[in-house]
Amino acid sequence: MSKFDIWLIVGLGGQVLFTLRFFVQWLASEKQKKSVVPVSFWYFSIGGSFFLLAYAIHREDPVFILGQSMGFVIYFRNLVLIGRDKRNSLAAQETMKPDE
C-alpha cells in the first residue's frame, strides 16, 4: 500500500465518522420524537475531525486545517459542558435525598 493510499484511507475514514454523527443524531431524534443531540454525536465529531485534520495537515491545506481545528475545540468544549451538567445534576440529586 502506498503512502497515498494510506492518506486517502485516513481522509475517507474521517469523512465516514463525520457523516455517521448525523445518522446517530437522526436516529436518537426519531427515537425520542424530538430533536436531540446525543453525547455520541460529539464523539463521532471528534473522531471525524481528528482524522480530517490529520489529512488536511498532510495536504497542507490551510483552509481545511483552520476549519477542522476550530471544530475540534468546539466538540471537546461541548463534552466538557455535558460532563459539568451531569456532575451538577448528580450533586443536586444528592442534596435532595432525605437524611437516612
Backbone hydrogen bonds in HBPLUS format (Angstrom, degrees):
<---DONOR---> <-ACCEPTOR-->    atom                        ^
c    i                          cat <-CA-CA->   ^        H-A-AA   ^      H-
h    n   atom  resd res      DA  || num        DHA   H-A  angle D-A-AA Bond
n    s   type  num  typ     dist DA aas  dist angle  dist       angle   num
A0006-ILE N   A0002-SER O   3.22 MM   4  6.60 155.3  2.28 151.5 157.6     1
A0007-TRP N   A0003-LYS O   3.16 MM   4  6.46 164.4  2.18 152.9 156.1     2
A0008-LEU N   A0004-PHE O   2.92 MM   4  6.10 149.6  2.01 149.1 158.4     3
A0009-ILE N   A0005-ASP O   2.97 MM   4  6.18 153.0  2.04 144.8 151.6     4
A0010-VAL N   A0006-ILE O   2.93 MM   4  6.27 154.1  2.00 147.4 154.9     5
A0011-GLY N   A0007-TRP O   2.94 MM   4  6.12 166.8  1.96 147.3 150.4     6
A0012-LEU N   A0008-LEU O   2.87 MM   4  6.02 166.6  1.89 150.0 154.3     7
A0013-GLY N   A0009-ILE O   2.74 MM   4  5.71 155.0  1.80 145.2 153.2     8
A0014-GLY N   A0010-VAL O   2.97 MM   4  6.13 156.5  2.02 146.5 152.5     9
A0015-GLN N   A0011-GLY O   3.02 MM   4  6.27 154.1  2.09 143.7 151.0    10
A0016-VAL N   A0012-LEU O   2.86 MM   4  6.12 150.8  1.95 147.9 155.8    11
A0017-LEU N   A0013-GLY O   3.01 MM   4  6.28 166.8  2.02 151.8 154.5    12
A0018-PHE N   A0014-GLY O   2.92 MM   4  6.08 159.5  1.97 146.9 153.3    13
A0019-THR N   A0015-GLN O   2.89 MM   4  6.05 150.2  1.97 142.9 150.8    14
A0020-LEU N   A0016-VAL O   2.85 MM   4  6.08 154.3  1.92 152.0 159.5    15
A0022-PHE N   A0019-THR O   3.06 MM   3  5.68 141.0  2.22 114.5 123.3    16
A0023-PHE N   A0020-LEU O   3.07 MM   3  5.11 118.3  2.46  96.6 111.7    17
A0024-VAL N   A0020-LEU O   2.94 MM   4  6.25 159.1  1.98 156.6 162.4    18
A0025-GLN N   A0021-ARG O   3.01 MM   4  6.19 158.0  2.06 142.9 148.6    19
A0026-TRP N   A0022-PHE O   2.89 MM   4  6.02 158.8  1.94 144.1 150.4    20
A0027-LEU N   A0023-PHE O   2.88 MM   4  6.02 168.7  1.89 152.6 155.3    21
A0028-ALA N   A0024-VAL O   3.04 MM   4  6.15 160.6  2.07 146.0 151.6    22
A0029-SER N   A0025-GLN O   2.97 MM   4  6.11 154.9  2.03 146.1 153.1    23
A0030-GLU N   A0026-TRP O   2.90 MM   4  6.14 158.5  1.94 151.9 158.0    24
A0031-LYS N   A0027-LEU O   2.95 MM   4  6.11 156.3  2.00 146.6 153.1    25
A0032-GLN N   A0028-ALA O   3.11 MM   4  6.31 152.0  2.19 143.6 150.1    26
A0033-LYS N   A0029-SER O   2.76 MM   4  5.67 113.7  2.20 139.5 156.6    27
A0034-LYS N   A0029-SER O   3.18 MM   5  5.18 140.4  2.35 140.5 145.6    28
A0041-PHE N   A0038-PRO O   2.97 MM   3  5.49 145.3  2.09 112.3 121.8    29
A0042-TRP N   A0039-VAL O   2.95 MM   3  5.54 129.1  2.22 113.4 124.6    30
A0043-TYR N   A0039-VAL O   3.37 MM   4  6.85 150.1  2.46 144.9 153.4    31
A0044-PHE N   A0040-SER O   2.93 MM   4  6.18 163.6  1.95 155.9 159.3    32
A0045-SER N   A0041-PHE O   2.92 MM   4  6.11 148.9  2.02 140.1 149.7    33
A0046-ILE N   A0042-TRP O   2.91 MM   4  6.14 155.5  1.97 144.9 150.4    34
A0047-GLY N   A0043-TYR O   2.92 MM   4  6.14 167.7  1.94 151.9 155.3    35
A0048-GLY N   A0044-PHE O   2.86 MM   4  5.95 171.2  1.87 151.8 154.8    36
A0049-SER N   A0045-SER O   2.85 MM   4  5.84 160.4  1.88 144.8 151.5    37
A0050-PHE N   A0046-ILE O   2.83 MM   4  5.91 154.5  1.89 148.3 155.0    38
A0051-PHE N   A0047-GLY O   3.20 MM   4  6.48 169.0  2.21 154.5 155.2    39
A0052-LEU N   A0048-GLY O   2.90 MM   4  6.04 159.6  1.94 151.7 158.5    40
A0053-LEU N   A0049-SER O   2.74 MM   4  5.77 150.5  1.82 144.8 153.0    41
A0054-ALA N   A0050-PHE O   2.98 MM   4  6.24 158.8  2.02 147.5 153.1    42
A0055-TYR N   A0051-PHE O   2.98 MM   4  6.16 157.6  2.03 143.3 149.5    43
A0056-ALA N   A0052-LEU O   2.83 MM   4  6.02 155.0  1.89 144.2 151.4    44
A0057-ILE N   A0053-LEU O   2.86 MM   4  6.10 156.5  1.92 152.4 158.2    45
A0058-HIS N   A0054-ALA O   2.97 MM   4  6.20 159.8  2.01 146.4 152.2    46
A0059-ARG N   A0055-TYR O   2.92 MM   4  6.19 149.6  2.01 145.3 154.0    47
A0060-GLU N   A0056-ALA O   2.89 MM   4  5.95 111.4  2.37 132.1 149.6    48
A0061-ASP N   A0056-ALA O   3.12 MM   5  5.49 167.3  2.14 150.7 154.6    49
A0060-GLU N   A0057-ILE O   2.99 MM   3  4.80 144.1  2.12  95.7 107.0    50
A0065-ILE N   A0061-ASP O   2.87 MM   4  6.03 160.2  1.91 158.7 165.4    51
A0066-LEU N   A0062-PRO O   2.97 MM   4  5.99 164.6  2.00 141.8 145.8    52
A0067-GLY N   A0063-VAL O   3.04 MM   4  6.22 166.1  2.06 149.0 153.1    53
A0068-GLN N   A0064-PHE O   3.00 MM   4  6.15 165.4  2.03 150.8 154.4    54
A0069-SER N   A0065-ILE O   2.88 MM   4  5.93 153.9  1.95 149.3 157.3    55
A0070-MET N   A0066-LEU O   3.09 MM   4  6.23 165.2  2.12 153.0 155.6    56
A0071-GLY N   A0067-GLY O   3.29 MM   4  6.44 163.5  2.32 142.9 147.4    57
A0072-PHE N   A0068-GLN O   2.97 MM   4  6.07 158.3  2.02 146.3 152.1    58
A0073-VAL N   A0069-SER O   3.27 MM   4  6.58 158.4  2.32 149.7 153.0    59
A0074-ILE N   A0070-MET O   3.17 MM   4  6.46 162.0  2.20 150.2 155.2    60
A0075-TYR N   A0071-GLY O   2.85 MM   4  6.10 159.7  1.89 161.8 166.9    61
A0076-PHE N   A0072-PHE O   3.17 MM   4  6.39 164.4  2.19 149.4 153.0    62
A0077-ARG N   A0073-VAL O   2.96 MM   4  6.14 156.5  2.02 147.0 154.4    63
A0078-ASN N   A0074-ILE O   2.97 MM   4  6.23 153.1  2.04 148.1 154.5    64
A0079-LEU N   A0075-TYR O   3.23 MM   4  6.57 151.5  2.31 143.2 150.1    65
A0080-VAL N   A0076-PHE O   2.98 MM   4  6.34 152.1  2.06 150.2 158.4    66
A0081-LEU N   A0077-ARG O   2.93 MM   4  6.24 161.3  1.96 154.1 158.6    67
A0082-ILE N   A0078-ASN O   2.93 MM   4  6.13 156.0  1.99 147.4 154.0    68
A0083-GLY N   A0079-LEU O   2.92 MM   4  6.07 160.4  1.95 146.8 152.0    69
A0084-ARG N   A0080-VAL O   2.92 MM   4  6.15 156.4  1.98 150.1 156.6    70
A0085-ASP N   A0081-LEU O   2.97 MM   4  6.13 158.6  2.01 146.4 152.0    71
A0086-LYS N   A0082-ILE O   2.98 MM   4  6.24 155.9  2.04 148.7 155.1    72
A0087-ARG N   A0083-GLY O   3.00 MM   4  6.23 159.6  2.04 147.6 153.1    73
A0088-ASN N   A0084-ARG O   2.91 MM   4  6.14 160.1  1.95 151.1 156.7    74
A0089-SER N   A0085-ASP O   2.91 MM   4  6.08 153.7  1.98 145.6 153.0    75
A0090-LEU N   A0086-LYS O   2.93 MM   4  6.16 159.2  1.97 149.8 155.0    76
A0091-ALA N   A0087-ARG O   2.94 MM   4  6.14 157.6  1.99 147.7 154.1    77
A0092-ALA N   A0088-ASN O   2.93 MM   4  6.10 153.4  2.00 144.4 151.7    78
A0093-GLN N   A0089-SER O   2.97 MM   4  6.21 152.0  2.05 144.9 152.4    79
A0094-GLU N   A0090-LEU O   2.98 MM   4  6.23 151.6  2.07 145.8 153.5    80
A0095-THR N   A0091-ALA O   3.11 MM   4  6.39 150.8  2.20 145.6 152.4    81
A0096-MET N   A0092-ALA O   3.21 MM   4  6.37 131.6  2.45 137.6 149.6    82
A0096-MET N   A0093-GLN O   3.21 MM   3  5.13 134.8  2.43  93.6 105.9    83
A0097-LYS N   A0094-GLU O   3.41 MM   3  5.48 155.0  2.48  99.5 106.4    84
